[in-house]
Amino acid sequence: MSWRESDSRDYIIPFSILRKSDLPSDFTLPPEVPREFTGIFLPQERASFAARSPTPYVILLADDTIRILTQRSTEHTTISLARLQVLECGRILLRGWIGLQWEGGSQTVRYNRRSAPTVERFLSKLKASWLKRGGLSAHPHSQTFGPEPTLKFYHTVSTEIFADEAPLLQFFQPPACTTRRRFGLRREVRKAGDLLMLSDRRLLWITDRRQTTPEQYGTVAQSTVVGMLKEVRVNESQSGPAMEIGLRSGTVWRVPVAEAWQDAAKAFAGKVGCAVQAWNGSVEAGRR
């Protein structure tokens, strides 16, 4: 489709960008972008009265490179897929965001999930390009530690995992709700759930915790490729036991572990650690 001269801040829905003519007129296509590319326009998110509304963005994918364009600017962010360390997909009611961490920086782009299918199609293409790189050898049977995922977590897994992606190891800690008394009043305390899955391509962490707050109506999914993993272990701390997943970038994912699931968490961490060691050994052998 072609757009006449307009202000893309007036657009309210995301849409796919598959050719230069799809680009809003107040965005500039970088000259190095090849003829064939895929992308998405994410409109300005409507802010509350007191909040500042984020600018519209265009995210392009071509030649194993992500380019993030902003309105009325010739400058853009360029991220090689080989440098991409973590991809985060937030899905909480109508709030959605795409978080990117790479060697040297990070950026989060927010959007309204009323047009989620369009965004999910682009994310599927992005993840397929990023995760096609070498991974672990699949085994005939995957191993599961902890109970089966609840419906919300199962739905997020089905959204994230590709049909040809092989799950190898899985740990699930379900959300919990306890009742405490304070000053004679009963109060519900909710604890978030966590699902960790090692596939032949990546480590996937799905939680319904946003920062420190449990979210009943959504999840946050983070992925990192196998080659980015450094170590996985369960540690004790003042705040309680937690599974710590160290990435080569220095980033550490910290997953609190309830007492009931400590044995399952330690077994999962041990298996993942062995898989990472085997992967690192095969990479080193291939370099010799």
N, C-alpha and C positions, 0 to 999 in steps of 0.2 A: 504494500500500500504506500501511497505518497502522502506526505504531510505538507500542507501549506505553512507559510511563516506563522509561527504561533509560540506560545509560552508553555513549555512542557510541565510547568508547575500546575497547570489547569487540568492535566490528565489525572484520572482517578483509578485506573486499572493497569496492572502489568500486562505487557504483551511481548510476544516473541519478535526477535530481530534476526532475520536470515539474509538480508541484503542491505546495501547502502541506503536504498530508498525507504526502508523501514525506520531508519533513524530519525527521531524528532529533529526539526530544523535548527534548534538551538543547541545541538550536540555536534561535535566535530569528530569525524572518523580519523584516527591516526593513520598517516600515510603508509606505515609499514604493515598494516593489517592486510592479509591476503584476500583474494577474491572470495574464497569459501570460508565462512565462519558461521557460528551460531551465537545467539545472545538473547538478552532479556532487558526490557525497560522496567524499572521499578519506580513508581510515581512517588511524589512527595507525600510523606505520611502526615495525615492531618493531626496536628498537635492540639493539646489542651490550651486554654487561655494563657496559662503561665509558662508553658514550655515552648521552646523554639522548634519549629518544624524542620526536619531534615530535608536536604535538597534531593531532587530526583537523581537517579543513577542509571547508567547503562553498564551491564557486565557483558563482555564479549569473550568468547573462547575460540582460539584458532592457533594452529601450530604449537600445541601443548603449552599455550601461554594464556593466562587470564589478564584481561585489561579492564580496569574500572574507570569509566568516564563520568565526569560531572558536567552539569549544565553550564553552558556559556564559558567553557574553558578548553584550551588546547592541551593543557597538562592532564596526565592520567597516570594511574598506578599500574605497573606491569609486574606480574608474578609468574614466574616459570613454574609449571606443575612439578618439576623436579625439586623445587625449593619449598613447595607447599607442605607444611608440617601437620596442620590440623584444620579440618573443615567442621564447622559447627552449624547445625540446623535447629533453630528454635521454633517450636510450634505450640503456642499456648493461646487457646481461644482464637481471637482475631489478630493476635500479635505474632508476627513472624520475623525472623531475622536469619541472615547468612553471615557467619563469622569466619574469617580467614586468618590464619597465622602462618607466617612464612619466615624464612631466614632474613631477619632485618626489619620486620614490621608486622602489623596486624591491622585489620579493618573489619568493622561490622556494618552491614547494610540492612536496614529494617524495611518491612513492608506489611501491608494489611492482608490477611489471609482469606479475604473474601474471594480472591482469584487464585487460591492456592494451587489448583491443578496446573496452571500455566507455569508457575514457579517450580513446581515439582518436576515437570518435564525438563526444564533447563538443568535443575540439580542432577537429574538422572544422567544427562549427557556429560555434565562436568565430572561426576563421580566415575562414570565409565571411562573417561579419558585419563583421569588421575589414577584410578585403581587398576588399570590394565597392566601396570608395571609388575615385575616379578614378585612372587609371593611364596607362601609355604606350600608344600606338597599336601594334597588332600588325602585323608585317610578314609577307609570304607565306612567307619562309624564315628560320629561325633560324640563327645562326652559332655554331660550336663551335671552341674554342681548346684545344689539348691533346688527349690521347687520349679514347676513350670511357670512361665510368665503369665501375669494377669492379662486381661483383654486389651487394656490400654497399651501395655508394653508389647504385646504380640502384634498389635496393629502397627506400631512404630517400626518394629523389626521388619514386617512385611513391606513397609514403605521404603526402608533403607536397603535391604538386601537384594541383590540381583538374582535372577533365575539361575545363572551359571556360577554364582558365588557359593563356595562350600564352607558352611559353618563347621569349625573343628572343636572348639571348647566354649562352654557357656556357663556363666555364673549369674544367678538371679537372687536378689534379696527383695522381697515384696515390701510395699509400703506398710506402715504399722500405725496404729492409733491407740494411745493409752490415756487413762483418766487419772488426773492428779487433783488433790485437794489443796487449796491455798486459802487461808483465812476463812475456812469453813465452806468454801465454794468449790464445786467440781469444775475442772477445766480439762478439755481434750487437748492432748499433745500429739501432733502428727509428725511422723518421720517419713522421709521420702524413700522411694524404692530405687534400686539400681540394677541394671542389666549390663553385663560385660560379655562380649562375644568376640572370640578370635576366629577369623575366617582365613581362608587361604590368601586373602589380599590385605587384610587390615585388622586393627583392633577397634571395635565399636563400643562406645559407652553411651547408654541411654539412661537418663535419670528424669524424675519429675521434681527435681530440686533446681530452683533458679537462685543462684548465689546461696543463701542459707534458708530460703523459704520453700516448703513443699507446695507444689502446684497440682491441684486435683484434676484440672482440665487441660493438661498438656504435658509435653515432654521436651527435653533438650537432648539432641544426639550429637556426639562428637566422634570423629573418625581420625585415625592416623594410620599411615601405611606401615607394614611390618618392618621395613628398613629403618623407621624412625624410633623403634622401641629399643630401650637400653636395659631396663630391669623392671621386674614386677615382684612385689613382696608385701607381706602383711606386717605392719609395725604397730607397736604400742606407743601411745602418747598420752599427755595429760587429758586430752579430750576423748580418749578411748581408742580402741583398735581401728585401724584403717588400712585398706589396700592402697599402696602407693605405686603408681605407674610412672616410671621415669622415662622421659624422651631424650633423645640425643641433643636436642636444643636446650636442655636444662629445665624445660617445663615438667611439672609433676602433677598428675591427676591424683587427687586424694579422695577415695571413696570410703566413707565411714562404714564400719561393719558391726552389725548387732551381734551380741553374744551367741545367739542361736545359730548364726551362720558363719562363725569363725572357722570351723573345721572345713566347711565347703569352700570358703574364701582362700584358705591356705592351700588346699588341694588344687584349686584353679590356678592360683598364683604360681605354684610349683610347676604345673604342666606348661603354663605359658612361658615361664622362665626357661624351661628346657627347650621349647620350640624356638625361642629367640636365640639361645646359644647355638642351636643347630643351624639356624639361618645365618647367623654371623660367621660360623665356621665355614659354611658353604661359600659365602661371599668372599672370605679371605682366601679360600682354596682357589676360587676362580680368578683371583688377581695374581696368583703366583705364575 
